[in-house]
């Protein structure tokens, strides 16, 4: 399993953005290198949200991809994040399906799940042999 290096400012932005009464979603921007995945920025989704689900708009995803291609965004999509408000850190069945769709593009795509009420987060990936994997603390570095 690879390591994840997460910029502290990214985690802070996610914490601030997810302090809302309904679920939030966004994309993680970074690159693969230095022995792992490096997350350097975050793009918040402005889609449909309720207290139990959220949707990242396809128009926003298309714009992000266009901005990456034009060099307006430094990095690539390396994952996504979403919040579970007061429910804990886990991947629902829908979350796993979303992760599987994204990992079609790269096995290094991660999911960051945050519970802003508990002040906890977890990072997940999916392995076709082992199934859903949650990264341990020693596999995550905040810099």
C-alpha positions in Angstrom: 0.0 0.0 0.0 1.2 3.5 -0.8 1.5 6.4 1.7 -0.5 9.6 1.6 1.0 13.0 2.3 -1.6 15.5 3.0 -0.9 19.2 3.2 -2.1 20.7 6.5 -3.8 23.6 4.7 -5.9 21.1 2.7 -7.2 19.4 5.8 -7.9 22.8 7.3 -9.9 23.9 4.2 -11.9 20.7 4.3 -12.6 21.1 8.1 -13.9 24.6 7.5 -16.0 23.7 4.5 -17.6 20.7 6.1 -18.9 22.6 9.2 -22.3 22.8 7.6 -25.5 21.0 8.6 -25.5 18.9 5.4 -23.0 16.7 3.7 -20.2 18.2 1.6 -18.1 16.9 -1.3 -15.0 17.9 -3.2 -12.0 16.8 -5.1 -8.4 16.3 -3.9 -5.7 17.7 -6.1 -2.1 16.6 -6.1 0.4 14.2 -7.6 2.0 10.8 -7.3 5.6 10.9 -6.2 8.1 10.7 -3.4 6.9 7.2 -2.3 3.3 8.1 -2.2 0.4 10.3 -3.1 0.8 14.0 -2.3 -2.4 16.0 -1.8 -1.7 19.7 -2.2 -5.1 21.3 -2.8 -8.8 20.8 -2.6 -11.7 21.9 -4.8 -15.1 22.1 -3.1 -18.2 20.8 -4.8 -21.2 23.1 -5.1 -23.8 20.4 -5.8 -26.9 19.0 -4.3 -26.6 18.1 -0.6 -28.8 16.8 2.2 -27.9 15.6 5.7 -27.2 12.1 4.3 -26.0 12.5 0.7 -24.2 14.9 -1.6 -23.6 15.0 -5.4 -20.6 16.5 -7.2 -22.0 18.3 -10.3 -20.7 16.9 -13.6 -20.4 20.5 -14.9 -17.9 21.3 -12.1 -15.9 18.2 -12.8 -15.7 19.1 -16.5 -14.5 22.6 -15.6 -11.9 21.2 -13.2 -10.6 18.8 -15.9 -10.5 21.7 -18.4 -8.6 23.9 -15.9 -6.1 21.1 -15.3 -5.5 20.6 -19.0 -5.0 24.4 -19.5 -2.6 24.6 -16.5 -4.9 26.7 -14.4 -4.8 24.0 -11.7 -1.4 22.7 -10.6 -1.7 18.9 -10.2 -4.2 16.2 -11.0 -7.3 14.8 -9.4 -5.9 12.3 -6.8 -9.1 11.7 -4.9 -12.3 13.0 -3.4 -13.6 13.9 0.0 -17.0 14.0 1.6 -18.4 14.5 5.1 -20.5 12.3 7.3 -22.2 14.7 9.8 -22.1 13.1 13.2 -22.2 9.5 11.8 -18.5 8.6 12.1 -15.8 7.8 9.5 -16.8 5.0 7.2 -17.5 4.3 3.5 -21.2 3.6 2.7 -22.1 1.3 -0.2 -22.6 4.3 -2.4 -19.2 5.7 -1.3 -17.6 2.4 -2.3 -19.3 2.5 -5.7 -18.1 6.1 -6.3 -14.6 5.1 -5.3 -14.6 2.1 -7.7 -15.7 4.4 -10.6 -12.9 6.9 -9.8 -10.3 4.2 -9.5 -11.0 3.1 -13.1 -8.7 6.0 -14.0 -6.0 5.2 -11.5 -5.4 2.8 -8.6 -4.0 5.7 -6.6 -7.3 7.6 -6.2 -8.2 8.0 -2.5 -11.4 8.9 -0.6 -11.1 11.1 2.5 -14.1 10.9 4.8 -14.5 13.4 7.5 -16.9 13.7 10.5 -16.6 17.4 11.4 -18.6 17.0 14.6 -16.3 14.3 15.9 -13.2 16.0 14.4 -12.1 12.8 12.8 -11.2 11.8 9.3 -10.1 8.6 7.5 -8.6 7.9 4.1 -9.7 4.9 2.1 -8.9 3.1 -1.1 -10.2 -0.1 -2.7 -8.1 -3.1 -3.6 -9.7 -5.7 -5.9 -8.1 -8.5 -3.9 -8.5 -7.2 -0.3 -11.6 -5.0 -0.8 -12.0 -1.7 1.0 -8.9 -0.5 2.8 -8.6 2.2 5.4 -5.1 3.8 5.6 -3.5 3.5 9.1 -2.0 6.5 10.9 1.5 5.4 9.9 0.5 5.5 6.2 -0.7 9.2 6.5 1.6 12.1 6.8 0.4 15.7 7.4 2.9 18.3 6.3 
